[in-house]
Amino acid sequence: MMWWYGGHWAFWQAGLMWTGMLIFWGLLLWAMYALLSASRRSGGRNRRDEPRRILDERLARGEISPEEYRRLLDLLRSDAAPPASTPAGRK
């Protein structure tokens, strides 16, 4: 039986196979890292605390005065509580 190129791979074929394998495993590891790091970033935060955090950061940077901070914080707290006069399920 006759073998193609003497029965063994040419050097460029072996190099292409190793390069493809390294790229495949690199992409697989990168995807796993991206998924895990994204889940850690978004999973630890509470969405209800996000406006308060932004307000705290604005005060720390000096973008708003302490009086404005208190006013906005009171506004956030009043919006967080559902209105007592509205029946459940209706707006």
Secondary structure, DSSP 8 states (H G I E B T S, - for coil): ---GGGGS--HHHHHHHHHHHHHHHHHHHHHHHHHHHHHHHHHS--GGGHHHHHHHHHHHHTSS-HHHHHHHHHHHHHHHS--SSS-TT--
